[in-house]
Amino acid sequence: MLHSLLKGEGLVVNRKHTYRLYTEEALQVRTKKRKKLTRPRQPLEVPTAPDQRWSMDFVSDQLSNGRRFRVLNVVDDYSREMVGQLVSVSISGRQVARFLSQLIEQRGNPAKVICDNGTEFTSKAMFFWSKETGVELGFIQPGKPTQNAFVESLNGKFRNECLNQHWFRTMDEARYEIDLWREHYNHVRPHSSLNYLPPVEYAKRAA
């Protein structure tokens, strides 16, 4: 490309001569190869008590006017309890870190939080949050959502039983209906994998 530009200006004729000058003057632009992201496999082990391990992931939806919003779901992998939901039009890594800190103030530190490799979870804010709180972030392997099966299962229930059942007009309306669903899911709805107990009741019996 450089030779063609110079030739168009009448400065060069021979391509080999152009290349020799190009290399002698060290004009090569070095392109960095993207490092392939490698993550160890996250074993799908069931915790033995509440708040040992949480999982988190995003679900997207839209208001009746077409405006998109996101919901960050955080679930306790032992009791399947919905620890918390952050609902907003956009959610940054800093907001995720702040929200997790609020949940920790209410429940205490989990030993580990499982998540995918989204930019919000791999951000500097989350890195420093992990260092400050001592909570390990466990990243699943790219393209392996089954390694985050607890929150994936929850997301499916949340979409089928809440998001798909409502046509939200405003963000306040969305937050209201989502809060109602979370309360029902945690305290009333029987869970087949918990001997048909609601998550909160199952956690109490395990305490």
N, C-alpha and C positions, 0 to 999 in steps of 0.2 A: 504494500500500500504506500509506504514511504517513497519507494523508487518511482511509482507512478505519479505521485504528487510532484516530485522533483523533476521528473521527465517532462511533465506538463508545463513547468516553468522554464524548460530548456537548460537546466543545470546539469543534467546527467544523461548519458546514453546507454552505457553498459551496466547491466544489472549486477554482474559480479563485482564490478568496481564499487558500486553503491554498497553492496553487502560488506566488502572489505572495510570501507570507511565506517560503516555502521558498527562492525564488531570492534575495530580499533578504538573508536571513541566510546565504547561501552554504552551504546544507546539502547541495548536490549531492555525491554520492559519485562521484568520477572513477574509471572503470574503465580500467585499462591494457590496451591491445591487445597480445596476445602477438606478439613479433617472429618473423616467419617465418624459419626457419633456412635460410640460403643457404650452400652449399658449392660451390667450383669443381669441375668434373669432374676425376676422377683418371684421367689417361691410362694405359692398360694397357701400359706399356713393360716389356720384359724387361731386367733388369740385366745387366751384362757381366762381373760377378765376384761371388763369394760375399760376403755381409755388406754389400752396398751398400744393400739394402732388405729389410726384414722386413714381414710382414703378420701380424695377430693377430685372433682372434675367439673367441667362446665357443661351446661345445657343452654341452647339458644332458642329463642322464640320471637314473636313480633306482636306489636299492638295492632288494633284494628286499623290504624292509619298507616301501617306498614313499617313503622319504626322498630328496629331490631333492639332486643335487650338480651342480657345474659344472666344466668343464675349459676353461682358457684355452690355446688352441693358438697357438704362434708359429712361423712358417715363414719360411725364407730363400727369397725369390722367385727367386733365380738357380738354386740347386741343388735346390730343393724339399725341402731337409733340414728336419726337425722340430727347430727350435732348442731348444724347451723346451715343457713342459706343466705348468701349475699346476692341481692338482686339489684342490677344497675344496667344502664345503657352500655357502659364500657367499664372494664375492671382491669386495673393495672397490677403489676407485681407488688407494688407498695400497698395497694388496697387489700390484696390477698394476705400479705404479712400482717397488716393492722387487724384484719378480721380474725385471723387465727389467734392473734394475741388476745383479742376480746374473748374468744371461746375458751382459751386457756385460763383466763381470769375466773371464768365460771366453773370450769371442770378440772383444771390442773393439766399438767403436761402429758401428752402421749409420748411414748418412746419413739414413735416413727409415724410419718405421714407419707402415704403412697400417692404418687401422681404421675402424669405423663410428662412429656418433654416440651410442653407449651412454653411460649416465651414468658408468660406470667410466672410460671413455676421455676424457670431456670434463670430468672432475673437476679441482678445484684441485690435487690431488696430482699428476696427470699434467701439468698446465700447468707446475708448478714443476719437475717431473722433466725435461721437455723443455728448459726454460731452463737448468737446471744441467748437463745432459749435452750440450747442443747438438744433440740428435737431433730432427729435425723430425717432427711428427705430421701425417700426411696423412689427412684425414677424407674419406670417400667421400660422395657426395650421398645424402640420405635416400631409402630405397626403391630404391637401385641397388646391390644386392649383387654384380652383375657387375663393378663397379669394384674389387672385392676378390676377384677370381676365384681367385687362387693359394691363399689360405687356405680359400675356399669349396670348392674341389676337394679339398683335404686333409681338410676336415671330413667330406666325404662318404665318403672312403676310411676315415677313422678310425671313423665310425659303423658302416659296413658290415662292416669287417674286425675291429673290436675290440668296440665297445659292444654291437652286436647279437649278438655271438657269446658273450657272457658274462652270467651272472646274479650280480651282485656282492652279497655278504652284508654286507660291512663296507667302510668307506672304505679301510682298509689293503689289503684284497683288491683293491679297484678300482685303487688306486695301483700295486700290484704288477703286475697284468695290463696296465695302461696303459704302465708302464715297459717291460715285455717287448715290447709291440707297437711302441713307439717305437724300441727298439733294432733290432728286425727290419726296420722300415720304413726306417730310416736306413742300415743296413749290409748288408742282405741282399735286400730286396724290389726287383726290377728296376722301373724307371720308364720307361714308354713314351716320354715326352717327353724323356728323357735318354739316348736310344739304348739303352734297356733296361739302364742301369747303376743301381745303388743311389745315392741322393743323396750320401752321403759319398765314394764312389769317384769320382763325377762331379766333385765339388768339388776333390778331390785332383788330378785330371788337368787341371783348369783353372788350378791354382795355378802 
